[in-house]
Amino acid sequence: MSGAPRLRMRGVSKAFGGVQALRGVGLEAAAGEVHALVGENGAGKSTLMKMLSGALRPDEGEMQLDGAAYAPSGPAEARARGVAMIYQELTLAPHLTVAENVYLGREPRRGLLLDRAAMREGVRRAMELLARVDVRPDARVADLGPGQRQLVEVARALAGRAQLLVMDEPTSSLARDDVGRLFAAVRRLKAEGVTVVYISHFLEEVREIADRYTVLRDGETVARGEVSACSDADLIRAMVGRELEEAYPRVPHRAGDPILELQELAGRGGLRGDLPRSVSLSLRRGEIFGIAGLVGAGRTELLRAVRGLDPIRSGSVRLCCVPPPLLGLLSEDRKQEGLALSLSVADNITLSRLGPLTRWGWLDRRAQTAATVQRAQELGIKITSAQQTTGALSGGNQQKVALARLLHEEAEVLLLDEPTRGVDVGSKAEIYRLIGTLAAAGKAVLMVSSYLPELLGVCDRIAVMHRGVLGAARNASEWSEESLLKAATRGEAA
C-alpha cells in the first residue's frame, strides 16, 4: 500500500466481562481500496467494525482516519466523519418507508418541514447505482422481502456519501444478479476514492472484489496481504487454523419412501403476491432436495405454506405416513422469526420441546443445560454458558442456534431456508456434514439456497423455482451453475 492509509487501527483490544473478544488487532486500508476482513464466526470481525462505527469503544489501542486521531463517541460522530456501516443484521424500521429509513436521523428539511422530495430523489439515485429502480422510495419496508431490505440498508450507506464504507455480509440475502449490481456499485465507489472494508464468508466474493485482506482468528490478527497473492486454501488455513479437508463433505445416504408430497400447490403469500403458484414435488426419507431460484421467486413462501404459516389457495400437502411426521422450519429471517434474541441460548434451543426436560411438570434446568451443551458441541456453537443471551452471539452462531432447535425438536422433515446464511467456511462444512448425517438417519430435507455451489455440492436432487412455478426436479449431477441460473432467470430447463 503506497502513501498514508485512510484507516489505521493498531493494538485494538476489547473484552466483555471475562471474554477477550479482541487482542491487539491491527488493520490498515487506503483510499480507493476494497479491504476484505475475514475469519470464522466469533473471530471478532463485527466487534472490530462496531468500534470503527462508534457503536463500541476499544479498551486499548488507537484508530486513525486520514492521519488524524479517530475515537468517535457514537455512530452519529462516525457518520459525520464519513464512516458508514452496513450491519449483517439489518437495522431497519419496518413501519417506515424506504426513504424514511434511508434518511433516518439525518432527514433533509425545508424550514421546519421534512424535504420528502429530496429524500425520494436521494433514494432513487442510490437505487440507480444498484440498478434496482423497482424498490420504490415510498414503499413500506415491512412489505419488502429480505433481499430488498438488504438493498435498502446498502442504499442508506450510499446516500450518506461515506468516504469509508463497512459492509458486513452485504450479500447474505441477495440473489446472484443483485450481487453483481452491488459489486458494480462498489467498483464505482472505489474509483471515486471511497474505502470499503468488506466482510464476507464467501471467498469467491473476496477474490472478485477485494484488493487486500486481513484475517482474524480468536480475536487476533493472524494474516494479511494481497488477495491476488494467496489461494483459497491459504485463507481457509489462516481462518480455521487447520486444513479443511472437504468444502462439501458427503455422508452416504439413500432415499427411501415418500414422506411429503405436494400437488399443484398454490399459496397466498400476502403483500408480494400469491406465491407459490404451482408446485408439485415428492420428497423422500433420506433425501436432500434443493430448491434454487431468484429472490422473490416464491421459495420462502413455499416453505412457509408447507409448514402451515401461510395460507394455501389450492392444491394439496400430503404427509405420507401415520402418525404424520413433525415438520421443522429454519426461517431465512432468523432475527425476526427464527430466534428470540432476548432469551438465553438454552431457551431458544429447547422451549419448542420441553417434554423430555421436565420432571413432575417442572422444567429441569440441569437437563435443559445438558441438552443445550450437547447441541452446542454438535454444531460448534461458541457460547460462554447455556444461559448466555442469544442476541450477544455472532450472526453465524445465532444461525447454529436456530439449527440446534430443529435437532432438539427431532423433526422428521426439515425445511431449511438459507441454512448457512452468515456462517463461516469451516462451520458451513460442519453444517453440510450434519445435513448429510440427518439424511442418513432417514430425515427428509427440503433446502432453499441462493448459493448455487452449495446446492450442487450438498443436494441429491434440485428443482428451480421461477415466478412461483417449480420446474422439474433433476439429479444434482445433471445441473451446473450456468443451467441453474438460466432456469432461475428465464424459467427454462438447460
C-alpha positions as a printed Julia matrix, in Angstrom:
494×3 Matrix{Float64}:
   0.0     0.0     0.0
   1.55    3.29   -1.11
   1.07    6.52    0.84
  -0.58    7.04    4.21
  -3.59    4.8     4.86
  -7.06    6.29    5.16
  -7.76    3.91    8.05
  -5.25    2.68   10.6
  -6.17    0.53   13.61
  -3.31   -0.56   15.91
  -3.24   -2.68   19.07
  -7.03   -2.69   19.39
  -8.33   -4.83   22.26
 -11.81   -5.36   23.68
 -13.18   -7.56   26.47
 -16.75   -8.3    27.51
 -16.62   -9.4    31.12
 -14.19  -12.31   31.24
 -14.29  -12.9    27.48
 -11.46  -11.33   25.47
 -13.09  -10.57   22.09
 -10.1    -8.75   20.53
  -6.43   -8.82   21.42
  -4.04   -6.31   19.84
  -5.7    -6.28   16.41
  -4.34   -4.16   13.57
  -5.81   -3.2    10.19
  -4.88   -0.66    7.52
  -6.79    0.35    4.39
  -6.02    3.01    1.77
  -8.3     5.4    -0.08
  -9.87    3.7    -3.09
  -9.18    0.22   -1.7
 -11.52   -2.68   -1.04
 -10.12   -4.44    2.03
 -11.51   -7.86    2.96
 -11.84   -8.7     6.66
 -12.32  -12.45    7.02
 -12.45  -15.01    9.8
 -14.67  -17.6    11.44
 -17.83  -16.73   13.35
 -16.84  -15.23   16.68
 -13.35  -14.25   15.44
 -14.04  -10.6    16.32
 -14.78   -9.06   12.91
 -18.1    -7.44   13.83
 -16.73   -6.25   17.2
 -13.82   -4.55   15.46
 -16.11   -2.83   12.99
 -18.51   -1.71   15.72
 -15.62    0.22   17.23
 -14.92    1.78   13.86
 -18.59    2.79   13.54
 -18.73    4.25   17.06
 -21.08    1.63   18.49
 -18.33    0.35   20.83
 -15.16    1.81   22.29
 -11.87   -0.12   22.44
 -10.32   -0.92   25.83
  -6.84   -0.45   24.36
  -5.26    0.64   21.08
  -5.71    3.54   18.71
  -7.51    4.38   15.49
  -6.64    6.99   12.86
  -8.69    8.32    9.97
  -6.86   10.19    7.2
  -3.89   10.63    9.53
  -5.89   12.18   12.38
  -6.83   10.55   15.69
 -10.22    8.88   15.5
 -12.25    7.96   18.59
 -15.95    8.51   17.83
 -18.27    8.98   20.78
 -21.08    7.25   18.9
 -22.42    6.36   15.45
 -23.55    9.95   14.79
 -19.99   11.26   15.13
 -18.69    8.4    12.98
 -21.17    9.28   10.23
 -20.13   12.93   10.5
 -16.51   11.82    9.93
 -17.58    9.96    6.78
 -17.82    6.4     8.16
 -20.9     4.32    7.33
 -21.67    0.73    8.26
 -23.95   -1.88    6.77
 -24.56   -4.4     9.53
 -25.09   -8.12    8.91
 -28.29   -7.97   10.98
 -30.48   -5.32    9.37
 -31.27   -2.21   11.42
 -34.37   -1.01    9.6
 -37.68    0.27   10.97
 -40.29   -1.93    9.25
 -43.18    0.51    9.75
 -41.39    3.33    7.92
 -40.94    3.82    4.19
 -37.74    3.13    2.28
 -36.96    6.86    2.09
 -37.65    7.38    5.8
 -35.29    4.51    6.67
 -32.53    5.73    4.36
 -32.56    9.21    5.92
 -33.5     8.27    9.49
 -31.65   10.58   11.89
 -30.37   12.92    9.16
 -33.54   14.0     7.4
 -33.2    16.95    4.99
 -35.53   19.85    5.8
 -37.09   22.85    4.15
 -37.65   25.15    7.06
 -39.49   23.17    9.74
 -40.77   20.51    7.33
 -39.12   17.39    6.02
 -37.93   17.7     2.43
 -39.57   14.48    1.24
 -38.86   15.28   -2.4
 -35.12   15.41   -1.64
 -35.41   12.14    0.31
 -37.14   10.38   -2.57
 -34.58   11.73   -5.04
 -31.69   10.54   -2.87
 -33.19    7.04   -2.69
 -33.73    6.97   -6.44
 -30.07    7.89   -7.04
 -28.86    5.19   -4.65
 -31.13    2.56   -6.21
 -30.0     3.57   -9.69
 -26.43    2.94   -8.54
 -27.6    -0.54   -7.5
 -29.63   -0.96  -10.71
 -32.76   -1.68   -8.64
 -35.19    1.11   -9.51
 -38.06   -1.29   -8.68
 -37.54   -0.59   -4.95
 -39.79    2.46   -4.56
 -38.88    5.25   -2.08
 -42.45    5.32   -0.71
 -42.74    1.55   -0.2
 -43.09    0.4     3.4
 -40.09   -1.7     4.48
 -42.39   -4.25    6.13
 -43.8    -5.01    2.66
 -40.38   -5.85    1.19
 -38.65   -9.2     1.04
 -35.36   -9.88    2.88
 -33.28   -9.28   -0.25
 -34.93   -5.94   -0.93
 -34.47   -4.93    2.7
 -30.76   -5.68    2.37
 -30.63   -3.29   -0.6
 -32.32   -0.57    1.49
 -29.55   -0.98    4.07
 -26.96   -0.58    1.31
 -28.8     2.44   -0.11
 -28.72    4.12    3.3
 -24.94    3.95    3.33
 -24.64    5.09   -0.3
 -26.96    8.04    0.25
 -24.77    9.22    3.12
 -21.83    9.74    0.72
 -19.43    7.98    3.09
 -15.68    8.01    2.46
 -15.19    4.79    4.45
 -17.88    2.16    4.0
 -18.02   -1.05    6.03
 -20.05   -3.89    4.53
 -20.74   -6.77    6.93
 -22.02   -9.75    4.9
 -23.9    -7.45    2.46
 -24.81  -10.26    0.04
 -26.21  -12.75    2.57
 -29.8   -12.16    1.39
 -29.11  -11.17   -2.22
 -29.67  -13.16   -5.37
 -26.76  -13.57   -7.78
 -27.87  -10.75  -10.1
 -28.17   -8.33   -7.16
 -24.69   -9.34   -6.0
 -23.36   -8.37   -9.42
 -25.09   -5.0    -9.23
 -23.72   -4.41   -5.73
 -20.19   -5.21   -6.88
 -20.57   -2.81   -9.8
 -21.58   -0.1    -7.31
 -18.59   -0.94   -5.08
 -16.24   -0.58   -8.06
 -17.73    2.83   -8.87
 -17.24    3.92   -5.25
 -13.68    2.62   -5.32
 -12.99    4.67   -8.48
 -14.24    7.73   -6.6
 -11.7     7.12   -3.82
 -14.06    5.55   -1.27
 -12.5     2.96    1.05
 -14.54   -0.22    1.53
 -13.97   -2.73    4.32
 -15.7    -5.87    3.11
 -16.63   -8.71    5.49
 -17.73  -11.96    3.86
 -17.64  -15.72    4.32
 -17.82  -16.2     0.54
 -14.2   -16.49   -0.54
 -15.11  -16.2    -4.22
 -16.58  -12.76   -3.42
 -13.39  -11.76   -1.6
 -11.33  -12.83   -4.6
 -13.6   -10.96   -7.02
 -13.96   -7.63   -5.24
 -11.1    -7.14   -2.73
  -7.56   -5.81   -3.18
  -6.06   -6.8     0.18
  -7.17   -8.84    3.17
  -6.79   -9.22    6.93
  -7.64  -12.49    8.71
  -8.81  -12.62   12.33
  -8.82  -15.79   14.4
  -9.85  -15.95   18.06
  -9.66  -12.16   18.34
  -6.16  -11.78   16.9
  -4.72  -10.76   13.52
  -3.17  -13.89   12.05
  -2.62  -13.0     8.39
  -2.72  -10.1     5.94
  -1.65   -9.44    2.39
  -2.63   -9.08   -1.26
  -5.65  -11.13   -2.31
  -4.03  -11.93   -5.67
  -1.02  -13.46   -3.9
  -2.91  -16.06   -1.83
  -5.07  -19.07   -2.58
  -8.42  -20.04   -1.07
  -6.59  -22.81    0.79
  -4.24  -20.21    2.32
  -7.18  -18.11    3.51
  -9.07  -21.09    4.92
  -5.96  -22.36    6.72
  -5.47  -18.93    8.31
  -9.15  -18.65    9.27
  -9.66  -22.08   10.85
  -6.09  -22.85   11.91
  -6.07  -26.17   10.06
  -6.53  -27.73    6.66
 -10.16  -28.03    5.55
 -10.41  -31.49    4.04
 -13.66  -31.01    2.12
 -15.73  -27.96    1.31
 -18.83  -30.12    0.77
 -18.43  -33.3     2.83
 -20.76  -36.1     1.77
 -22.26  -38.58    4.24
 -23.54  -41.72    2.46
 -27.33  -41.84    2.49
 -30.08  -43.4     0.42
 -33.54  -42.09   -0.44
 -36.44  -44.24    0.74
 -40.2   -43.98    0.59
 -42.0   -40.66    0.01
 -42.76  -38.73    3.2
 -44.09  -35.42    1.79
 -45.97  -34.86   -1.46
 -47.17  -31.57   -2.93
 -49.72  -31.48   -5.75
 -50.26  -28.25   -7.72
 -49.74  -26.26   -4.54
 -50.65  -22.57   -4.79
 -50.29  -20.21   -1.87
 -51.39  -16.79   -0.82
 -48.09  -15.22    0.06
 -49.52  -11.86    1.06
 -48.27   -8.42    0.13
 -45.8    -9.61   -2.51
 -48.44  -11.53   -4.45
 -49.9   -15.01   -4.43
 -46.86  -17.28   -4.2
 -46.17  -20.07   -4.89
 -48.37  -20.5    -7.97
 -47.8   -24.13   -8.98
 -45.6   -26.59   -7.09
 -45.62  -30.37   -7.34
 -42.89  -32.49   -5.78
 -42.29  -35.7    -3.89
 -39.78  -35.64   -1.02
 -38.47  -38.96    0.23
 -36.98  -40.09    3.53
 -33.21  -39.87    3.48
 -33.21  -37.31    0.65
 -31.77  -33.8     0.39
 -33.92  -31.9    -2.12
 -32.7   -28.45   -3.16
 -34.72  -25.53   -4.49
 -32.91  -22.83   -6.47
 -34.32  -19.55   -7.76
 -34.06  -15.79   -7.53
 -35.08  -13.74   -4.51
 -38.83  -13.17   -4.81
 -39.46  -16.33   -6.85
 -41.6   -17.8    -4.08
 -39.19  -20.23   -2.43
 -39.6   -18.88    1.1
 -43.38  -18.68    0.65
 -43.39  -22.34   -0.4
 -41.68  -23.48    2.8
 -43.97  -21.31    4.9
 -47.06  -22.73    3.16
 -45.86  -26.31    3.69
 -45.25  -25.56    7.38
 -48.7   -24.02    7.71
 -47.55  -20.46    8.35
 -49.01  -19.04    5.12
 -52.45  -19.96    3.72
 -52.86  -22.34    0.79
 -55.11  -21.2    -2.03
 -55.34  -24.51   -3.87
 -53.62  -27.84   -4.28
 -52.59  -30.19   -1.51
 -49.89  -31.06    1.0
 -49.82  -34.77    1.84
 -47.81  -36.38    4.63
 -47.29  -39.98    3.63
 -47.19  -41.81    6.94
 -49.11  -42.36   10.17
 -48.68  -40.7    12.57
 -47.8   -37.64   10.44
 -44.16  -36.55   10.75
 -43.14  -33.37   12.52
 -42.09  -30.57   10.17
 -39.36  -28.23   11.36
 -38.72  -24.85    9.66
 -35.48  -22.91    9.69
 -36.52  -19.37    8.76
 -34.48  -17.22    6.38
 -35.08  -14.27    8.74
 -33.59  -15.53   11.99
 -33.74  -12.13   13.66
 -37.49  -11.6    13.21
 -38.79  -15.17   13.04
 -36.17  -17.77   13.86
 -34.96  -16.72   17.29
 -35.96  -14.86   20.44
 -32.76  -12.83   20.74
 -33.52  -11.55   24.24
 -33.79  -15.1    25.62
 -30.96  -17.45   26.51
 -29.36  -19.96   24.17
 -30.9   -22.73   26.29
 -34.41  -21.31   25.92
 -34.06  -20.82   22.17
 -32.92  -24.39   21.64
 -35.32  -26.18   23.97
 -38.55  -24.21   24.51
 -40.28  -25.73   21.46
 -39.91  -29.23   23.01
 -39.74  -29.17   26.79
 -41.38  -32.55   27.45
 -38.15  -34.58   27.87
 -36.7   -31.86   30.12
 -39.49  -31.74   32.7
 -39.99  -33.61   35.97
 -43.47  -33.7    37.52
 -44.46  -30.76   35.36
 -41.44  -28.58   36.27
 -38.59  -27.68   33.98
 -35.37  -29.44   34.99
 -32.78  -26.7    34.47
 -29.9   -29.16   34.72
 -31.39  -31.31   31.97
 -32.01  -28.19   29.86
 -28.4   -27.08   30.31
 -27.08  -30.55   29.44
 -29.21  -30.68   26.28
 -28.03  -27.2    25.28
 -24.36  -28.02   25.82
 -24.76  -31.23   23.79
 -26.28  -29.37   20.83
 -23.68  -26.6    21.1
 -20.89  -29.17   20.91
 -22.53  -30.94   17.95
 -22.77  -27.73   15.96
 -19.66  -25.95   17.25
 -21.65  -23.06   18.77
 -19.34  -20.69   20.63
 -21.06  -19.82   23.92
 -19.81  -18.91   27.4
 -22.76  -20.68   29.06
 -26.18  -22.12   28.24
 -27.73  -19.04   29.82
 -25.89  -16.57   27.57
 -28.26  -14.22   25.76
 -28.69  -15.33   22.15
 -28.57  -11.76   20.86
 -24.99  -11.45   22.19
 -23.75  -14.17   19.81
 -22.27  -13.55   16.38
 -24.65  -13.89   13.45
 -23.24  -17.26   12.41
 -23.54  -18.66   15.92
 -27.14  -17.44   16.06
 -27.79  -19.4    12.86
 -26.4   -22.52   14.51
 -28.69  -22.0    17.49
 -31.67  -21.94   15.12
 -30.44  -25.21   13.59
 -29.92  -26.71   17.04
 -33.58  -26.05   17.82
 -34.63  -28.26   14.91
 -32.34  -31.02   16.14
 -33.85  -30.79   19.61
 -37.37  -30.91   18.15
 -36.44  -34.19   16.38
 -38.33  -33.09   13.28
 -38.52  -35.73   10.54
 -38.96  -33.25    7.67
 -36.53  -30.31    7.77
 -37.49  -27.2     5.8
 -34.24  -25.23    5.59
 -34.36  -21.68    4.2
 -30.81  -20.42    3.54
 -29.32  -22.71    6.24
 -25.76  -21.33    6.06
 -26.56  -17.63    5.87
 -23.81  -15.69    7.65
 -21.86  -18.85    8.54
 -18.09  -19.12    8.03
 -16.5   -21.6     5.65
 -15.4   -24.05    8.34
 -18.8   -24.06   10.02
 -20.52  -24.46    6.66
 -18.69  -27.73    6.14
 -19.85  -28.86    9.59
 -23.46  -27.98    8.73
 -23.25  -29.8     5.4
 -21.96  -32.88    7.21
 -24.79  -32.57    9.74
 -27.38  -32.36    6.94
 -25.9   -35.49    5.39
 -25.94  -37.27    8.76
 -29.61  -36.38    9.23
 -30.42  -37.74    5.77
 -28.52  -40.93    6.6
 -30.72  -41.26    9.7
 -33.83  -41.15    7.49
 -34.7   -37.47    7.83
 -36.01  -35.67    4.75
 -34.52  -32.27    3.89
 -36.12  -29.62    1.67
 -33.48  -26.93    1.28
 -33.71  -23.44   -0.24
 -30.46  -21.66   -1.06
 -29.34  -18.75   -3.23
 -25.76  -20.09   -3.16
 -25.61  -22.37   -6.17
 -22.35  -24.21   -5.31
 -23.99  -25.19   -2.02
 -26.98  -26.77   -3.74
 -24.78  -28.6    -6.23
 -22.43  -29.84   -3.52
 -25.0   -30.97   -0.94
 -28.27  -31.95   -2.61
 -29.38  -35.19   -4.25
 -31.99  -33.58   -6.49
 -32.58  -29.93   -7.42
 -35.54  -28.08   -8.9
 -35.69  -24.41   -9.86
 -38.5   -22.01   -8.96
 -39.32  -19.2   -11.39
 -42.1   -16.71  -10.58
 -43.85  -19.12   -8.27
 -43.69  -22.17  -10.54
 -41.39  -25.08   -9.66
 -39.7   -26.8   -12.57
 -38.95  -30.49  -12.87
 -36.51  -31.99  -10.38
 -33.28  -33.46  -11.74
 -30.33  -35.18  -10.12
 -27.82  -32.63   -8.87
 -25.17  -34.12  -11.19
 -27.32  -33.09  -14.18
 -27.19  -29.4   -13.24
 -24.44  -26.77  -13.43
 -24.3   -23.25  -12.02
 -24.97  -21.92  -15.51
 -28.0   -24.13  -16.13
 -29.45  -23.36  -12.68
 -29.05  -19.63  -13.28
 -30.61  -19.88  -16.73
 -33.63  -21.73  -15.34
 -33.93  -19.23  -12.48
 -33.85  -16.17  -14.74
 -35.77  -17.46  -17.73
 -37.9   -20.26  -16.37
 -36.29  -22.67  -18.85
 -34.56  -26.0   -18.48
 -30.98  -26.02  -19.7
